[in-house]
């Protein structure tokens, strides 16, 4: 009424309730309306079902798509909670009101600029809502969830059923006197004072966010519900303002309202916690298309611009893109350093870190981006473009791996690197690796894929769909990729699928996968089989055909098992199998088709043996009792029965050479050389025994046998030498060849050893090998008169090379090592000797530069300036290494300042002294050193002209040393430094 009083009457006009309102005299009522929710609830539900069957899906503009899916993030882990907790947005009322209390609600708008609500009883619901304009019309929209209100503000505003203003529907040029919603639709008609009528369509976009198993969405325009998609737990966060954007990430939840952004956090670090509390408030108005929240930042997207703000509202950095941003997603990272995946309208895809101002371009395609997702290991990128095509790229190589049509959204499986799903055209498509796509019907958009659960948004509801992974598992099984099939099965398949995987893996001899699969279905019988096979493999058994035969026998495929037993040489197992099954006819046929000797024996000895026993061991016993030793030995040997063979061999008389030799043959074949040796000794076949020792590399026994029987020397030492050479034991091989009388082979081995030592700069070893070569040439000269001259020439040549390499060893150590323990006089004499020895040709590995360099330095140090100057001049004509260049140049300069004559001038030429036998006999034996060379060489006599200098000569190589130096080297190496004769050996 005009006086502000409300009268509720029945259909006969009788007043039932009179509502007298405070300040009613100054607040005339201009419009009232009953909430239709209780009276029309069933009607609206039927209309909704018809509308869904007719339309099938919602049409969305480009802008609504940006708001629908601002941050759809499938992630691998999720918490679960068994309790439901509710917190008010602004610490206000948290109680839910029952629908029954809201029935028959009357909305009243008066010119006191108030909006009030009353129950049928006249009791006011809540407080008055201030409007700030004079209302002229009020009506409920759709099911009574919203209120349309127009008046002096020249616009129609949309309110919640509780009176919270959500926004303006349309502005007019004059007062709005009436506004009504078209029944069964979302259309609104508006009539104004100037006579104009406007017609509007209201479209409510989906405002939501997804992280792992938590889905947050707007409800009643002002509330936010967080839903756990696995447990279906829900928690409502109530608010009194329009919710514009929602973002959720880990333990953070951001809600944008018209004038502020609220940031919530989980009450605890428990992943199953569902209790949210306010962490920060950013009281500022923001315009954005997309909102993203991170651990310490919020990201605002407006057209081409991205802004990163701290929770206090401070803008930290900004990115400007080349084109409109179509999709953005957080891909994880350390707190404060998260990464963002951004897709643009021009087809460019970028990766941005919130702490870095530079964006990283991952790739660019020719079509606009609609949806993006990155695989769990971040190696692959899936893109849905504006042509409804799903394209998958390798992030590192930028290569397009494959593409699939009819896609509107895509998501990678967070637990399987090579599996993704995409939706489109009313179908769900699952693709594993490079296999064909598997399809099944599904309405809506795929937004997440975790294990066997696919999160699907259909109309305004999010649901978790359990999808068996049988199809991709069988795709992997077809290609015998058992490990990959097992990974897929772990995501979720039926027990029948697990059994099929287990059987296929078992037949493919992939025992580890089969064991895991049978464990899943708790099949102890097959687990025992696998355990026995693994135990046999540990003991060295590796016949896959035999293992597969056991598998077939367990599966009831007896004939296939028997064929494999036969193929693997284990007929006894086939006999055991058929005997246990009492399938004697098959056993008899199997023997007849296999071994005719066994079949004949079965017919001859006992007709019913093949029917009732079928044991090879019994057959052996029967052959032995019949005196058929060869057949018994063959059966035992073919079946590997070593114990049976040795029993037979020990019972046989030594005169029965053929069966004993057969036993020895099988012992060798079955790797039992001890029993084979025993058998050969019994027969007295020494040659076969020597061959056995050689073949089995039992050299000690072979040597002992050759010592007793020298006629087998070649049969032992030649293979021994070859074996040593094959195992890189060349020195021992050379001695063995020499001992076997194979001089040429011994020389060839020594030549190879010498060459290797020179190439590897082991000049001391090279000298030793050349000395050994010379001595072997001398041996050949003694034995072979025809080669005497040639071998003596080689003897002297090798002796000279041995001396050259022996002394060059010290030159090389002097030039390569930082310190030298030799006196300057020693190095001087060594280098001078070496230089005189290199007048004709330079042996391999010996450096004239090193020799001249040593000679120059030691000559200068000892005052032999003329010789030093000569050495430096010679060096100028050679290629000097860089490490000697500076020293040589400096020495060449400083030697010019020295005298042109040496401090001591020696005689220019040495002439050997020739004496007769009488003079030689008159000399003291202490002053004469004799080199007692064996024939055909002559002895050589040397007299010391320095009796005070003690000289020692090696009795083996006849090299002379200063006694002190010789004794020192012998103490160090326990052998002669030249020929390496050990001091404990005889002087012969």
Secondary structure as GFF3:
##gff-version 3
##sequence-region A 1 988
A	DSSP	beta_strand	6	9	.	.	.	ID=ss1
A	DSSP	beta_strand	15	19	.	.	.	ID=ss2
A	DSSP	three_ten_helix	24	26	.	.	.	ID=ss3
A	DSSP	beta_strand	29	34	.	.	.	ID=ss4
A	DSSP	alpha_helix	41	55	.	.	.	ID=ss5
A	DSSP	alpha_helix	62	68	.	.	.	ID=ss6
A	DSSP	beta_strand	72	73	.	.	.	ID=ss7
A	DSSP	beta_strand	87	88	.	.	.	ID=ss8
A	DSSP	alpha_helix	99	102	.	.	.	ID=ss9
A	DSSP	beta_strand	106	110	.	.	.	ID=ss10
A	DSSP	beta_strand	114	118	.	.	.	ID=ss11
A	DSSP	beta_strand	129	130	.	.	.	ID=ss12
A	DSSP	beta_strand	135	141	.	.	.	ID=ss13
A	DSSP	beta_strand	146	151	.	.	.	ID=ss14
A	DSSP	beta_strand	155	160	.	.	.	ID=ss15
A	DSSP	beta_strand	165	171	.	.	.	ID=ss16
A	DSSP	beta_strand	176	181	.	.	.	ID=ss17
A	DSSP	beta_strand	187	192	.	.	.	ID=ss18
A	DSSP	beta_strand	197	201	.	.	.	ID=ss19
A	DSSP	beta_strand	208	211	.	.	.	ID=ss20
A	DSSP	beta_strand	214	219	.	.	.	ID=ss21
A	DSSP	beta_strand	223	228	.	.	.	ID=ss22
A	DSSP	beta_strand	234	238	.	.	.	ID=ss23
A	DSSP	beta_strand	243	249	.	.	.	ID=ss24
A	DSSP	beta_strand	252	257	.	.	.	ID=ss25
A	DSSP	beta_strand	260	266	.	.	.	ID=ss26
A	DSSP	beta_strand	276	282	.	.	.	ID=ss27
A	DSSP	beta_strand	290	293	.	.	.	ID=ss28
A	DSSP	beta_strand	297	302	.	.	.	ID=ss29
A	DSSP	beta_strand	305	310	.	.	.	ID=ss30
A	DSSP	beta_strand	315	320	.	.	.	ID=ss31
A	DSSP	beta_strand	325	330	.	.	.	ID=ss32
A	DSSP	beta_strand	339	344	.	.	.	ID=ss33
A	DSSP	beta_strand	348	353	.	.	.	ID=ss34
A	DSSP	beta_strand	360	364	.	.	.	ID=ss35
A	DSSP	beta_strand	369	374	.	.	.	ID=ss36
A	DSSP	beta_strand	380	385	.	.	.	ID=ss37
A	DSSP	beta_strand	390	394	.	.	.	ID=ss38
A	DSSP	beta_strand	400	404	.	.	.	ID=ss39
A	DSSP	beta_strand	409	412	.	.	.	ID=ss40
A	DSSP	beta_strand	419	424	.	.	.	ID=ss41
A	DSSP	beta_strand	427	432	.	.	.	ID=ss42
A	DSSP	beta_strand	438	441	.	.	.	ID=ss43
A	DSSP	beta_strand	445	450	.	.	.	ID=ss44
A	DSSP	beta_strand	453	458	.	.	.	ID=ss45
A	DSSP	beta_strand	461	466	.	.	.	ID=ss46
A	DSSP	alpha_helix	470	478	.	.	.	ID=ss47
A	DSSP	alpha_helix	482	489	.	.	.	ID=ss48
A	DSSP	alpha_helix	495	507	.	.	.	ID=ss49
A	DSSP	alpha_helix	511	521	.	.	.	ID=ss50
A	DSSP	alpha_helix	524	538	.	.	.	ID=ss51
A	DSSP	alpha_helix	544	555	.	.	.	ID=ss52
A	DSSP	alpha_helix	558	567	.	.	.	ID=ss53
A	DSSP	alpha_helix	571	580	.	.	.	ID=ss54
A	DSSP	alpha_helix	584	594	.	.	.	ID=ss55
A	DSSP	alpha_helix	596	605	.	.	.	ID=ss56
A	DSSP	alpha_helix	609	612	.	.	.	ID=ss57
A	DSSP	alpha_helix	616	625	.	.	.	ID=ss58
A	DSSP	alpha_helix	629	638	.	.	.	ID=ss59
A	DSSP	alpha_helix	642	651	.	.	.	ID=ss60
A	DSSP	alpha_helix	657	669	.	.	.	ID=ss61
A	DSSP	alpha_helix	673	683	.	.	.	ID=ss62
A	DSSP	alpha_helix	686	695	.	.	.	ID=ss63
A	DSSP	alpha_helix	699	708	.	.	.	ID=ss64
A	DSSP	three_ten_helix	710	712	.	.	.	ID=ss65
A	DSSP	alpha_helix	713	726	.	.	.	ID=ss66
A	DSSP	alpha_helix	730	739	.	.	.	ID=ss67
A	DSSP	alpha_helix	743	759	.	.	.	ID=ss68
A	DSSP	alpha_helix	763	783	.	.	.	ID=ss69
A	DSSP	alpha_helix	788	816	.	.	.	ID=ss70
A	DSSP	alpha_helix	824	837	.	.	.	ID=ss71
A	DSSP	alpha_helix	848	862	.	.	.	ID=ss72
A	DSSP	alpha_helix	865	876	.	.	.	ID=ss73
A	DSSP	alpha_helix	882	894	.	.	.	ID=ss74
A	DSSP	three_ten_helix	895	897	.	.	.	ID=ss75
A	DSSP	alpha_helix	917	922	.	.	.	ID=ss76
A	DSSP	beta_strand	928	931	.	.	.	ID=ss77
A	DSSP	beta_strand	940	943	.	.	.	ID=ss78
A	DSSP	beta_strand	951	953	.	.	.	ID=ss79
A	DSSP	beta_strand	960	962	.	.	.	ID=ss80
A	DSSP	alpha_helix	963	973	.	.	.	ID=ss81
###
